[in-house]
Amino acid sequence: MQWRDLPERFGPWKTVYERHRLWSADGTRERLLQQVQAAAAGEIHWDISVDSTIVPAHQHAAGARTQPPPNERSTG
C-alpha cells in the first residue's frame, strides 16, 4: 500500500508518513506497540502466512553452481 492510498480518516498522508518516520526513528512506535501488547496480554493471537509464490527470485537464488562442475573424464 502506498502512503497516498491511506483512507482519508487518517488525515493527510504526508502527516501520517512523517509521524511514522519520526516515531520509528526515536523508538516511540516500539514503545506504543509494547504498551498495547501488555494491555491486551492473552488476547492477541498471531497468525502469520507467507506465500512465496509472490516473491520473485533470481535464477541463481535457487542454488545454482558458482563454479563449473569438475570434468568427469581426465584428458591426460
N, C-alpha and C positions, 0 to 999 in steps of 0.2 A: 504494500500500500504506500502510495506517495503521500508526503505531507500535505500537498494541495488537495488531496482527496478526503481529508478529515471531514466528518459531519460538522455542519455549522454550529451545532450546540456546544462544541469545544472552543469556539472563538476563532480568531484569525490564526491561520496555520503558522504564520511566522512567529507569533507569540508562543504557541504550543511547542514549536521546534526549539526556540531559544530557551524556554524553560526546561525542556528535556535535556538539551545540550549542557546547560549550566548545572542542573541538578545531577546529571550523570557524572560530570567532572568533579563536583565537590562532595559527592557521597550522599547527598540528600535523598536521591531516588532509592538507594540501597537501604538507608535508614527507614524510609517510609514503608518499603516492602517488608522489612523485618518487623515493624510495628503492626502492620496489617496481618502478617502471618502469625504473630504472637497472639493477637486479639482473636484470631479465628482458629486457634490451635485445635486440632482434631476434626475440624470442619472442611479442611482443604484436602482434596484428593487430586493428585497429579496424574493426568493421563497424557502420555506423550506418544505421538505417532510420527514416524519418519518414513517417507515414501521416496526411496532412492531412484525411482523411475523418472522423477522430475529433475534430478541433478545430473546434468551432462558431465561426462568425464572425458578427458583426452585419451586417445588410444593407448598412450604409454602409461596411463594410470592403472591399467589392468595387469601390470606385472610383466610388461614386455622386456625382453633381454636388453641389457645395456651393453653387452659385448657380443661379438659373433660367436656362434657355437663352435666348440672345438672340432677339428677335422676328424672324421671317423676313419679315414684312410691316411696312412702316412705316405708321403711322396718320396721317400728316401730310398 
